[in-house]
């Protein structure tokens, strides 16, 4: 090679000598051509998403897999190795299957207030509120706690077997419930059997949606989660009419037959799309709490669920205790709450895809906090001493039930998309299940704590209203901290 800048002619090649550098023989290595990413992509007329994911055209040889920490899925939708269909026939059928599964599982969960009120005045009338509350606390606890193992199994094996097992357990719980007469029997059948069945259905029903949606995940999850609210409207009204006509046993059996149909639909339609990672473990990994944003988010969901199930469980009993609302309408309050929740589970999810998932969650928590202190607290303090006070108590209670139902509906539907935003999709089941393993201890203790407060104060419901308010204040603060860890205090950022 010649160093003449004006050209060269063929001739003897003289290699320059560098005394400081030792060059190994040329046959020992090969240097491939290196191009900048922009230049490489420019050589194609229309680069595909696969080109962008791989970083270089296929003609340049294999590229090492790029690994990084989980990124914000909203700001970098191609951070995952997979692309998302964002719908299609299969994707929306999965949403329909999840809707059906949650109609059974979460519909039962949203009806626990009716069961609590009925059992406290019939089979378990000799037990106090706190003791009866343990039945439903164990149910809610197992519904969420068992996800710590079910989530990783879903990631590795898919949803089919999980939903089959959950369907058998949930339906068996309803059919056996009519035979229960003793306290321990209700604990085993409703609390343990029903809780396990709900968990086996609930976790894969939520996680499967994340395999088909990313940009529209909030909307899709919200639509599926409305199944629980629809069940919370239908089942209380149905049981209210069936209990006096057919009795407790046949009323719950009819509910069991409905569950069979819903679970069959879920079994056929819910599926996963992303293949399991090679060598992926099904054991939970609590090291993910090193992520401060995930840790604060989990704390926020913990306090949120700690407070959420208090009005769901005790609102019917509260209404009957006021003396301003008759027993018939008191049972209907659960349905009214779930009417609001139907809209609340879908609308915030749809808005979250446009304005940010954490932003929407914080906004709905503000609404939960405000309605509890401005509507339910005054209704719990007033005494029905005059016709005007009776009307005021009833109006405050109905307004609170409807607005809180709307605001709290997002507590369930936005949690999966907020948690999913903090991790890669192939880890979605693990993250979501690990979060709810911690949250489950809040659901285990929340209802009995409220019952103990009622017993200690002689049935003064304003005490549990204040407890609910404090739970939501801490939940709101935790989600604000979680958002701050990722994007700071900038209010205009979509996150």
Legacy VTK file of the C-alpha trace (Angstrom):
# vtk DataFile Version 3.0
C-alpha trace
ASCII
DATASET POLYDATA
POINTS 495 float
0.000 0.000 0.000
1.271 3.474 -0.847
0.884 6.527 1.352
0.760 8.860 -1.670
-2.474 10.829 -1.318
-2.623 11.470 -5.079
-2.972 7.800 -5.997
-0.700 4.814 -6.332
0.519 2.305 -8.870
0.896 -1.409 -8.431
4.200 -2.377 -7.036
5.941 -3.937 -4.126
4.061 -3.544 -0.856
6.192 -2.431 2.038
4.627 -2.952 5.447
5.333 -0.132 7.898
7.101 -1.089 11.088
5.731 -0.083 14.518
8.073 -0.939 17.298
5.432 -0.521 20.033
2.786 -2.820 18.627
2.856 -6.564 18.078
0.448 -7.722 15.382
-0.607 -11.376 15.471
-0.647 -13.351 12.224
-3.469 -12.347 9.929
-4.802 -15.892 9.635
-5.578 -15.995 13.387
-8.478 -13.583 13.278
-10.995 -11.951 10.990
-12.394 -8.450 11.313
-15.976 -8.193 9.991
-17.117 -4.955 8.421
-18.677 -2.556 10.958
-21.388 -0.105 10.011
-23.220 2.447 12.108
-26.835 1.462 12.799
-28.202 4.380 10.780
-26.053 3.532 7.728
-26.948 -0.147 7.920
-30.668 0.514 8.108
-30.442 3.099 5.319
-29.233 0.389 2.915
-32.745 -1.095 2.999
-35.625 0.663 1.317
-38.031 -0.145 4.142
-36.534 -1.619 7.336
-38.821 -3.952 9.206
-39.406 -4.045 12.993
-37.221 -7.171 13.008
-34.363 -5.108 11.548
-34.772 -2.546 14.279
-34.889 -5.224 16.979
-31.786 -6.999 15.643
-29.917 -3.725 15.205
-28.311 -4.692 11.824
-29.436 -6.226 8.521
-29.205 -9.981 8.314
-26.450 -9.710 5.678
-24.074 -8.416 8.294
-24.079 -11.660 10.250
-25.535 -12.613 13.616
-25.855 -10.038 16.330
-25.616 -10.761 20.011
-28.881 -10.571 21.927
-29.211 -7.261 23.677
-30.272 -7.377 27.295
-31.191 -4.466 29.471
-33.240 -3.549 32.475
-36.996 -3.323 31.998
-37.916 -0.114 30.254
-41.028 1.990 30.203
-43.301 0.146 27.837
-45.201 3.299 26.994
-42.203 5.334 25.912
-40.373 2.434 24.244
-42.912 -0.053 22.867
-40.234 -2.008 20.990
-38.121 -2.583 24.098
-39.477 -6.143 24.280
-38.266 -8.827 21.934
-41.820 -9.439 20.753
-44.265 -7.413 18.751
-47.910 -7.299 19.812
-50.974 -7.930 17.634
-52.905 -5.305 19.686
-56.110 -7.178 19.034
-57.157 -9.406 16.174
-59.709 -12.202 16.511
-57.546 -14.286 18.843
-56.613 -11.348 21.048
-60.189 -10.174 21.559
-61.379 -13.741 22.150
-58.825 -13.912 24.963
-60.370 -10.718 26.386
-63.822 -12.334 26.145
-62.537 -15.454 27.902
-60.954 -13.335 30.631
-64.230 -11.409 30.980
-66.084 -14.704 31.454
-63.566 -16.009 33.990
-63.627 -12.772 35.993
-67.433 -12.703 35.828
-67.362 -15.919 37.853
-64.303 -15.346 40.069
-64.510 -11.609 40.736
-68.307 -11.677 40.572
-68.191 -13.961 43.597
-65.652 -11.673 45.266
-67.862 -8.628 44.714
-70.804 -10.465 46.275
-69.171 -11.212 49.636
-71.089 -8.314 51.200
-74.364 -10.122 50.525
-73.042 -13.388 51.950
-71.673 -11.567 55.014
-74.971 -9.812 55.718
-77.015 -13.013 55.210
-74.824 -15.309 57.302
-74.625 -12.784 60.160
-78.426 -12.870 60.468
-79.007 -16.583 59.753
-76.560 -19.511 60.035
-73.879 -17.561 61.950
-76.049 -15.097 63.862
-74.388 -16.099 67.155
-70.950 -14.950 65.924
-69.673 -11.359 65.955
-68.747 -9.377 62.838
-65.011 -9.827 63.278
-65.256 -13.619 63.489
-67.512 -13.868 60.448
-65.165 -11.508 58.613
-62.368 -14.092 58.780
-64.296 -16.315 56.351
-64.148 -13.670 53.654
-60.663 -12.505 54.581
-59.310 -16.015 54.070
-61.144 -16.153 50.746
-59.690 -12.866 49.469
-56.259 -13.692 50.912
-55.986 -17.013 49.074
-57.369 -15.429 45.891
-54.286 -13.219 45.732
-51.628 -15.039 47.779
-51.585 -18.222 45.690
-50.642 -16.161 42.656
-47.006 -16.170 43.822
-46.741 -19.698 42.409
-49.552 -19.599 39.856
-48.041 -16.587 38.057
-44.650 -18.202 37.342
-46.382 -21.448 36.328
-48.437 -19.439 33.847
-45.248 -17.880 32.472
-43.701 -21.306 31.954
-46.646 -23.604 31.141
-49.582 -21.471 29.954
-53.130 -21.032 31.314
-55.116 -24.148 30.327
-54.427 -26.480 33.259
-54.580 -23.626 35.764
-58.038 -22.530 34.635
-59.300 -26.127 34.616
-58.224 -26.645 38.232
-59.647 -23.264 39.265
-62.982 -23.999 37.574
-63.360 -27.303 39.417
-62.551 -25.726 42.780
-64.758 -22.646 42.328
-67.804 -24.586 41.141
-67.364 -27.194 43.874
-67.276 -24.390 46.435
-70.677 -23.107 45.305
-72.302 -26.552 45.234
-70.972 -27.510 48.663
-71.830 -24.168 50.277
-75.501 -25.111 50.575
-74.608 -28.009 52.896
-72.687 -25.809 55.354
-74.184 -25.103 58.776
-71.139 -24.711 61.043
-68.567 -21.928 61.135
-65.588 -24.137 60.236
-67.500 -25.507 57.254
-67.968 -22.010 55.829
-64.271 -21.321 56.377
-63.225 -24.454 54.474
-65.783 -24.312 51.647
-66.114 -20.595 50.980
-62.809 -19.324 52.360
-60.312 -22.020 51.358
-61.926 -23.827 48.414
-63.438 -20.700 46.887
-60.270 -18.667 47.412
-58.076 -21.256 45.717
-60.474 -21.546 42.789
-60.603 -17.784 42.316
-56.806 -17.555 42.341
-56.346 -20.271 39.711
-58.714 -18.395 37.380
-57.887 -14.787 38.223
-54.099 -14.822 37.705
-53.972 -16.390 34.192
-57.067 -14.427 33.099
-55.254 -11.157 33.788
-51.796 -12.237 32.634
-52.927 -13.680 29.272
-54.128 -10.261 28.087
-50.570 -8.940 28.385
-49.464 -11.429 25.707
-51.669 -9.812 23.062
-51.771 -6.123 24.015
-49.198 -3.471 24.883
-50.330 -0.033 23.691
-53.994 -1.010 24.291
-53.337 -3.088 27.395
-55.165 -0.733 29.757
-58.301 -0.739 27.601
-58.253 -4.525 27.096
-57.641 -5.288 30.778
-60.340 -2.820 31.797
-62.886 -4.468 29.496
-62.064 -7.911 30.903
-62.173 -6.645 34.492
-65.710 -5.318 34.004
-66.740 -8.963 34.185
-66.264 -8.867 37.936
-68.463 -5.770 38.202
-71.172 -7.266 35.992
-71.181 -10.288 38.296
-71.318 -7.920 41.252
-74.508 -6.432 39.808
-76.257 -9.641 38.736
-75.397 -12.015 41.585
-76.494 -9.835 44.568
-79.832 -9.008 42.933
-80.323 -12.662 42.000
-79.493 -13.923 45.495
-81.707 -11.285 47.100
-84.704 -12.731 45.244
-83.706 -16.388 45.535
-82.866 -16.516 49.271
-86.459 -16.022 50.510
-87.995 -18.136 47.724
-85.683 -21.131 47.359
-83.534 -20.951 50.474
-79.776 -20.618 50.856
-78.829 -24.075 49.544
-80.585 -23.965 46.169
-79.701 -20.310 45.651
-75.994 -21.117 45.846
-76.421 -24.207 43.645
-78.008 -22.108 40.916
-75.015 -19.796 41.201
-72.806 -22.865 40.807
-74.485 -23.851 37.525
-73.886 -20.340 36.202
-70.223 -20.646 37.189
-69.908 -23.900 35.218
-70.980 -22.173 32.002
-68.714 -19.167 32.576
-65.693 -21.328 33.392
-66.168 -23.459 30.263
-66.057 -20.298 28.135
-62.901 -19.161 29.926
-61.283 -22.582 29.472
-61.735 -22.559 25.700
-60.870 -18.915 24.984
-58.001 -17.944 27.317
-54.578 -18.780 25.900
-51.011 -17.512 25.989
-48.983 -16.400 22.957
-45.368 -15.860 24.000
-43.324 -19.069 24.350
-41.662 -19.779 27.701
-38.035 -18.741 27.993
-35.511 -21.624 27.949
-34.580 -22.645 31.468
-37.113 -20.252 33.003
-37.801 -21.071 36.649
-41.306 -21.347 38.055
-40.127 -20.268 41.509
-40.925 -16.722 42.691
-38.117 -14.181 42.841
-38.434 -11.438 45.470
-35.278 -9.702 44.255
-37.499 -7.641 41.960
-38.322 -5.475 44.982
-34.921 -3.871 44.487
-36.736 -1.732 41.920
-37.960 1.175 44.080
-40.808 1.986 41.728
-42.098 -1.585 41.916
-41.685 -1.628 45.712
-43.707 1.597 46.126
-46.315 0.345 43.652
-46.730 -2.851 45.666
-47.104 -0.786 48.858
-49.730 1.332 47.113
-51.736 -1.712 46.038
-51.395 -3.129 49.579
-52.971 -0.069 51.231
-55.513 0.255 48.426
-56.775 -3.307 48.845
-56.619 -2.953 52.632
-59.249 -0.253 52.344
-61.180 -1.461 49.279
-62.780 -4.557 50.792
-64.121 -2.718 53.852
-66.945 -0.920 51.988
-67.444 -3.942 49.709
-67.996 -6.146 52.779
-69.680 -3.822 55.286
-71.705 -1.361 53.204
-74.847 -3.541 53.359
-74.514 -3.987 57.126
-73.858 -0.258 57.523
-76.992 0.651 55.574
-79.189 -1.620 57.698
-77.598 -0.280 60.907
-78.351 3.367 60.055
-82.102 2.886 60.438
-82.602 5.104 57.396
-82.406 2.337 54.760
-84.510 -0.827 54.771
-83.037 -4.313 54.412
-84.204 -4.795 50.814
-82.501 -1.663 49.543
-79.429 -2.356 51.695
-78.773 -5.531 49.715
-79.192 -3.583 46.486
-76.374 -1.195 47.429
-73.823 -3.854 46.439
-75.362 -3.928 42.966
-75.350 -0.114 42.783
-71.663 -0.054 43.703
-70.891 -2.519 40.944
-72.871 -0.514 38.402
-70.425 2.320 39.027
-67.567 -0.172 39.039
-68.512 -1.440 35.561
-67.743 1.983 34.133
-64.842 2.504 36.529
-63.035 -0.639 35.441
-63.165 0.170 31.747
-63.057 3.982 31.370
-59.868 4.651 33.429
-58.125 1.845 31.529
-59.047 3.425 28.208
-57.884 6.846 29.420
-54.723 5.331 30.898
-53.520 4.225 27.458
-53.674 7.851 26.353
-52.671 9.818 29.484
-50.533 7.301 31.375
-51.301 4.331 33.620
-49.834 5.714 36.835
-51.396 9.115 36.163
-54.836 7.524 35.894
-54.323 5.407 39.012
-53.352 8.466 41.060
-56.392 10.385 39.806
-58.817 7.603 40.790
-57.188 7.233 44.224
-57.738 10.940 44.794
-61.427 10.393 43.996
-61.665 7.387 46.366
-60.087 9.430 49.164
-62.311 12.453 48.573
-65.616 10.559 48.394
-64.895 8.545 51.541
-64.295 11.631 53.674
-66.980 13.869 52.144
-69.833 11.375 51.648
-69.500 8.176 53.663
-68.104 9.807 56.820
-71.002 12.309 57.221
-73.519 9.508 56.520
-71.946 7.406 59.288
-72.021 10.246 61.823
-75.575 11.528 61.266
-78.439 10.099 63.299
-81.863 9.446 61.690
-83.725 11.630 64.181
-85.897 13.460 61.654
-87.276 12.898 58.138
-84.723 15.321 56.696
-81.809 13.501 58.325
-83.148 10.173 57.040
-83.238 11.545 53.497
-79.744 13.028 53.901
-78.261 9.739 55.141
-79.876 7.811 52.294
-78.776 10.347 49.672
-75.188 10.448 50.957
-74.991 6.649 51.072
-76.335 6.147 47.543
-74.101 8.878 46.104
-71.050 7.478 47.846
-71.860 3.938 46.717
-72.108 4.942 43.065
-69.102 7.312 42.909
-66.857 5.116 45.045
-67.845 2.133 42.892
-66.667 4.038 39.822
-63.404 5.210 41.422
-62.536 1.925 43.120
-63.283 -0.108 39.997
-59.995 1.112 38.587
-58.195 -0.285 41.644
-58.531 -3.724 40.082
-58.239 -2.923 36.371
-55.307 -0.471 36.514
-53.114 -2.502 38.854
-52.128 -5.094 36.188
-51.170 -2.460 33.604
-49.225 -0.389 36.164
-47.261 -3.445 37.272
-46.842 -4.592 33.667
-45.303 -1.237 32.792
-42.441 -1.959 35.187
-41.277 -5.222 33.601
-40.810 -7.142 30.350
-43.823 -9.122 29.138
-42.252 -12.552 29.676
-41.946 -11.629 33.384
-45.462 -10.188 33.611
-47.039 -13.112 35.475
-44.147 -13.265 37.953
-44.235 -9.536 38.735
-48.012 -9.396 39.065
-48.165 -12.514 41.239
-45.305 -11.353 43.461
-47.022 -8.007 43.974
-50.274 -9.632 45.025
-48.525 -12.082 47.327
-47.639 -9.098 49.512
-51.024 -7.462 48.925
-52.842 -10.620 50.012
-51.747 -10.109 53.620
-53.580 -6.778 53.556
-56.752 -8.440 52.300
-56.368 -11.132 54.981
-56.358 -8.623 57.831
-58.421 -5.709 56.483
-61.910 -7.166 56.979
-61.274 -8.619 60.491
-59.647 -5.336 61.597
-62.781 -3.480 60.534
-64.936 -6.026 62.370
-62.806 -5.680 65.520
-63.122 -1.885 65.339
-66.901 -2.232 65.118
-67.006 -4.568 68.095
-64.718 -2.343 70.189
-66.699 0.826 69.491
-70.125 -0.741 69.899
-71.040 -0.725 66.216
-70.012 2.842 65.372
-69.350 2.669 61.635
-67.601 6.026 61.439
-64.527 4.301 62.906
-64.140 1.946 59.953
-64.826 4.852 57.592
-61.830 6.696 59.067
-59.761 3.495 58.741
-60.734 3.236 55.065
-59.776 6.870 54.528
-56.314 6.370 56.058
-55.717 3.340 53.842
-56.435 5.356 50.722
-54.262 8.261 51.843
-51.273 5.928 52.201
-52.092 4.227 48.883
-52.159 7.594 47.124
-48.812 8.631 48.628
-47.207 5.314 47.619
-48.253 5.595 43.973
-47.029 9.183 43.824
-43.618 8.011 45.098
-43.602 5.124 42.588
-44.220 7.531 39.713
-41.626 9.970 41.034
-38.973 7.228 41.033
-39.379 6.895 37.252
-40.245 10.341 35.888
-39.795 12.761 38.786
-42.403 15.309 39.809
-43.204 16.499 36.278
-46.995 16.539 36.094
-47.210 16.710 32.314
-45.324 13.473 31.649
-47.346 10.536 30.337
-46.566 7.666 32.656
LINES 1 496
495 0 1 2 3 4 5 6 7 8 9 10 11 12 13 14 15 16 17 18 19 20 21 22 23 24 25 26 27 28 29 30 31 32 33 34 35 36 37 38 39 40 41 42 43 44 45 46 47 48 49 50 51 52 53 54 55 56 57 58 59 60 61 62 63 64 65 66 67 68 69 70 71 72 73 74 75 76 77 78 79 80 81 82 83 84 85 86 87 88 89 90 91 92 93 94 95 96 97 98 99 100 101 102 103 104 105 106 107 108 109 110 111 112 113 114 115 116 117 118 119 120 121 122 123 124 125 126 127 128 129 130 131 132 133 134 135 136 137 138 139 140 141 142 143 144 145 146 147 148 149 150 151 152 153 154 155 156 157 158 159 160 161 162 163 164 165 166 167 168 169 170 171 172 173 174 175 176 177 178 179 180 181 182 183 184 185 186 187 188 189 190 191 192 193 194 195 196 197 198 199 200 201 202 203 204 205 206 207 208 209 210 211 212 213 214 215 216 217 218 219 220 221 222 223 224 225 226 227 228 229 230 231 232 233 234 235 236 237 238 239 240 241 242 243 244 245 246 247 248 249 250 251 252 253 254 255 256 257 258 259 260 261 262 263 264 265 266 267 268 269 270 271 272 273 274 275 276 277 278 279 280 281 282 283 284 285 286 287 288 289 290 291 292 293 294 295 296 297 298 299 300 301 302 303 304 305 306 307 308 309 310 311 312 313 314 315 316 317 318 319 320 321 322 323 324 325 326 327 328 329 330 331 332 333 334 335 336 337 338 339 340 341 342 343 344 345 346 347 348 349 350 351 352 353 354 355 356 357 358 359 360 361 362 363 364 365 366 367 368 369 370 371 372 373 374 375 376 377 378 379 380 381 382 383 384 385 386 387 388 389 390 391 392 393 394 395 396 397 398 399 400 401 402 403 404 405 406 407 408 409 410 411 412 413 414 415 416 417 418 419 420 421 422 423 424 425 426 427 428 429 430 431 432 433 434 435 436 437 438 439 440 441 442 443 444 445 446 447 448 449 450 451 452 453 454 455 456 457 458 459 460 461 462 463 464 465 466 467 468 469 470 471 472 473 474 475 476 477 478 479 480 481 482 483 484 485 486 487 488 489 490 491 492 493 494
